Amino acid sequence: MGINSNRVDHYSGSGHANPTDPVTITVSGETMTSLELHNVCLPPQKSTLQKLRHRLAEVFFPDDPLHGFKNQSGLRKLVLALQFFFPIFEWAPNYSFTLLRSDIVSGLTIASLAIPQGISYAKLANLPPIIGLYSSFVPPLIYSVLGSSKHLAVGPVSIASLVMGTMLNEVVPYTQDPSLYLKLAFTATFFAGVFQATLGLLRLGFVIDFLSKATLVGFMAGAAVIVSLQQLKGLLGIVHFTSKMQIIPVLSSTIQHKNEWSWQTIVMGFCFLAFLLTTRHIGMRKPKLFWVSAAAPLASVILSTLLVTLFRSKLHDIATIGRLQKGLNPPSSNMLYFHGEFLGVAIKTGIITGILSLTEGIAVGRTFAALNDYQVDGNKEMIAIGFMNMAGSCSSCYVTTGSFSRSAVNANAGAKTVVSNIIMASTVLITLLFLMPLFHYTPNLILAAIIITAVIGLIDYESTIRLWKVDKLDFVACLSSFFGVLFISVPIGLAIAVGVSVFKILLHVTRPNTSVLGNIPGTQIYQNVNRYREARRVPSFVILGVEAPIYFANSTYIQERILRWIREEEEWLAANNGSSLKCVIIDMTAVTGIDTSGLAMVKELKKMLEKRSLQLVLANPGGSVMEKLHQSNILETFGLEGVYMMVDEAVADISSSWKAQP
Amino acid sequence: MGINSNRVDHYSGSGHANPTDPVTITVSGETMTSLELHNVCLPPQKSTLQKLRHRLAEVFFPDDPLHGFKNQSGLRKLVLALQFFFPIFEWAPNYSFTLLRSDIVSGLTIASLAIPQGISYAKLANLPPIIGLYSSFVPPLIYSVLGSSKHLAVGPVSIASLVMGTMLNEVVPYTQDPSLYLKLAFTATFFAGVFQATLGLLRLGFVIDFLSKATLVGFMAGAAVIVSLQQLKGLLGIVHFTSKMQIIPVLSSTIQHKNEWSWQTIVMGFCFLAFLLTTRHIGMRKPKLFWVSAAAPLASVILSTLLVTLFRSKLHDIATIGRLQKGLNPPSSNMLYFHGEFLGVAIKTGIITGILSLTEGIAVGRTFAALNDYQVDGNKEMIAIGFMNMAGSCSSCYVTTGSFSRSAVNANAGAKTVVSNIIMASTVLITLLFLMPLFHYTPNLILAAIIITAVIGLIDYESTIRLWKVDKLDFVACLSSFFGVLFISVPIGLAIAVGVSVFKILLHVTRPNTSVLGNIPGTQIYQNVNRYREARRVPSFVILGVEAPIYFANSTYIQERILRWIREEEEWLAANNGSSLKCVIIDMTAVTGIDTSGLAMVKELKKMLEKRSLQLVLANPGGSVMEKLHQSNILETFGLEGVYMMVDEAVADISSSWKAQP
């Protein structure tokens, strides 16, 4: 946007740029009496409005999403706009039979996963199992029109299901008032969609960046542990189980209801769990055999249902899903709930599940886009996911997004476009219309085993070890979200983790690095003397690098630290050769911003050093820093001899001026 | 701390450092086939424990407060420790008669201010006037032993009084239960002291840095407006006045009780207000006449008391202070309140008044220290102020700190040491013992006039204009704290302003600057081509500067922005000379940190660019960034030809390697 003004003289002139033109520089304090200095430039003059526009463009449109529209005819712009808002118009014209064949294979594969997972995840959210199937039908169709990822497999996911189940069940237990619970679930889904679409439309996508990867690793592991333990209900056949979500009540509830354990359920449950975990392991070890793990859940459902149906009289202890209604999604817009005492809960649940499902959906989309060398626009994806949830809330669906595990299977099975989602939805449609009675005797234990197999992959201990190795504070953020989710609650665990992450940024700004710089012989470069053994300090100078913007939060610290460097240098000089310090150069290269507190600090520091007859010089202040120094009239107090473009020129010029006036 | 290892070869070797040794460098793409490259160093190896120690030392002891203790004998260390904890031992041995003479003059001057202000500010906090005098007696004595500022004049201040008055009065109006109110005030003072001393002892002084100057300007102006409007009660003689603190109830209460306005009070009040404002103006215009404004409050008190006493029968409308008890501070430790329903309010009030009074005290101490060329240790000052408030809470004092206006008078009157506080306290002592009956007929209106004169100086509209000119976001922080205090409440106004300030830091990190760099001819330096017109782009390269640490909050943004720069460069090349881009160099000089999300981004970016056959090169990654690249094994994927110490070497080396293998 801003660089076009410079395009004209893009490469003009000589310099190192032109390798056929050798340049010889002679650098020495003695021969450089007529040193050619470079002025430090102010950035190009702009009005407040222009600056605001530029800043807003950088904040909200970093990817310049409309660049394709530049210099196009009116009709072409219309087509581009249509393609921009409905990516289906982009790929549909070039769709071919070859692509369709791949998409059918992958669509059927993910459908075989989506049906058992949909039923299971709905149970995780304390919803009737059929809601999970409804949610695997409408949202994928909407996404296939609006979405820009080719590999995302849309449907209910474990984390969002768990969080919705927990947050709503705390206020209105499903068993007490199923109809109110259902209303709140659809309302929360509606608000999740509104929130997601709003973030996308306002281009506030960066909000989800605040859930750092470290935070998510901890959060997902904590959620996976809780979810797995909760499945003990199904695997052990317990009837009266706690509805709480912390680890302690869940475990104590398991032990308390020992009398309800059913050995038939336990044996069958753990056998199928072992089978599913084994196939999962095979699928992970040998990527070519991914279909083993993809087909296992449906195979288990069929096998277990057959077993229970055939030996019904003997296996009466085993709880089953029961009768499921045939037919398509009923409309549910009349069930949305916009008033009354539980509205707040619905909105809160919507925002939290909305942000979590968005994070998962965007991350999955980006991952597979990067693997297959295309780009997805985060903000457009948010709009797609948001509209899909709003539409879902009006057609008996709860929160959906792109699932990581199913998208991976989708990509492995050779999905080429979003049509695989349409194939999947069609398969679910057939199931809903004709196959529902078959699930009557599907045992609950198999759903528990499927959930455990799905969430166990969320426990990413390898990443945790890597975090410990690379970044201790990220590790702390990870652990705190893990234990927060496990022992306190999902929203508080998340809040703690976000707090730790923000604190980390603030700590970095509040206590920045400062270092003494020395010259690397044979170059014009000055580097940290602690790190580069060859870097040489310059006598009579102390050259300090400050590695952060100077803000209210660190200006006092930076001042104290600079004064301490000077004091230490003076003490060393006094103890050794007895020569004196004359000039302090601050390398401002990494000082990327300054505020009014920082400006006041610079001014005060200059005064303090002047009283001690030390010269303060700034080297290479950045554009915005120069501008602010200028606006606050501090630049004038420095004058021409107080600001240099490079440390090297400052050292050469100042030492030669000392020679001139001894 | 860390640099001693390098001290040995402090200045050894040649280089620019030694001006008698000229160095000639020949730089050219052709002659530099055997280019001597500089390795990018990792920082010195340190264990996790050593790193943690170093980091903690930087966070908590930036000023290395114990450096004076190094290499000293045992006895000397004891003396130093005594001086460290009780600064009185530092200056007392050298105290002289000349110093005492100055301190007596300044001590008497500030006493003449402290007595009327003490009474007035106590009224502001809804406390009995005598508490204000008690608070001007004990705390200054404690401070003179523990404090390290020479010019701080200690006593009650307007902001802390206002905030305490508001916060406590909302819960327990003084008129309803004076004894409980008094208990809560002392308890809040106690907790303020504990909080302040704890911050100092734990060296968490940087907490107060989060109240940026911009925030404080807005906050103080808002508080000053509220306080001044509240004084309409005294100036108009209203009896039934609202106890609320927002601007709307205060103004409507003034108009609602119009029938209570007393013309005698109004005439006398506004005359004295005009007199005080005039003397204040004179004192500000001619610093030599500072004594005019310093003496005016006491003179007004004496004059108005005389008038009311003499014309008592005619001026019966005018409300007066009434009987004040003679005698020293009664002990109040038995009134501290450590249980029951109001404990939370007392703690909250204590923390907020504590942090505000600390901010004022430290800022005043630093200002006068800088003016007089000595340093105060912020953390030690916090301990002093904390202990002074704890002691105060046990001797019938409420929150005190260093007052800006009285400290300025103190410095102007020639104070040399903290003894001026002792002189002031002695004068207050005499007043408390003998002169209390004289205040019986002092009219309340004069207290209102004194408060208005004192707080009007807090409205610093010039700073606000400067904020607008220099930093728009600081201006927004200032305005939001101003209006927050005015229309909502003091704690919420403060919270909003701190929120805006923190948001500003996060915004800077979340949306950092990136720029295209070009070579400045004749140097090894690369600068922003937008800012430096002489900077030349290098053909086949795009050199990008990233101006922030790469964190979870900005890694997606930076990736998108870098890809856009590359796309724009490629588009420009395609439209112009048709040559192709081969290499992307990222100048990491200002990338002062990286976390696991940032590392993942760098890895992914490298992969993405490789697929497009573009080489990605990092130039000058900082110490901690190098370390993390190394630990996460990303450095290996770059290899030796992917990381350079300077952009210049990267350009030269890579273009020569292209020549070698065409």
Interface residues (C-beta under 8 A of the other chain):
Chain A: G2 I3 S5 N6 R7 D9 H10 Y11 S12 G13 S14 G15 H16 A17 N18 P19 T20 D21 P22 V23 T24 I25 T26 V27 S28 G29 E30 T31 E36 H38 C41 L42 P43 P44 T48 L52 E58 V59 P62 D63 D64 H67 F206 D209 F210 S212 K213 A214 T215 A370 D373 Q375 G378 R466 L467 K469 V470 D471 K472 L473 D474 S501 V502 K504 I505 L506 L507 H508 V509 T510 R511 P512 N513 V516 G518 N519 I520 P521 G522 T523 Q524 I525 Q527 N528 V529 N530 R531 Y532 R533 E534 R536 R537 V538 P539 E547 A548 P549 Y551 F552 A553 N554 S555 T556 Y557 E560 R561 L563 R564 R567 E568 W572 N576 T589 A590 T592 G593 D595 T596 S597 L599 A600 E604 K607 M608 K611 G622 G623 S624 K628 Q631 S632 M645 M646 D648 V651 A652 S655 K659
Chain B: G2 I3 S5 N6 R7 D9 H10 Y11 S12 G13 S14 G15 H16 A17 P19 T20 D21 P22 V23 T24 I25 T26 V27 S28 G29 E30 T31 E36 H38 C41 L42 P43 P44 T48 L52 E58 V59 P62 D63 D64 H67 F206 D209 F210 S212 K213 A214 T215 R366 A370 D373 Q375 G378 R466 L467 K469 V470 D471 K472 L473 D474 S501 V502 K504 I505 L506 L507 H508 V509 T510 R511 P512 N513 V516 G518 N519 I520 P521 G522 T523 Q524 I525 Q527 N528 V529 N530 R531 Y532 R533 E534 R536 R537 V538 P539 E547 A548 P549 Y551 F552 A553 N554 S555 T556 Y557 E560 R561 L563 R564 R567 E568 W572 N576 T589 A590 T592 G593 D595 T596 S597 L599 A600 E604 K607 M608 K611 G622 G623 S624 K628 Q631 S632 M645 M646 D648 V651 A652 S655 S656 K659
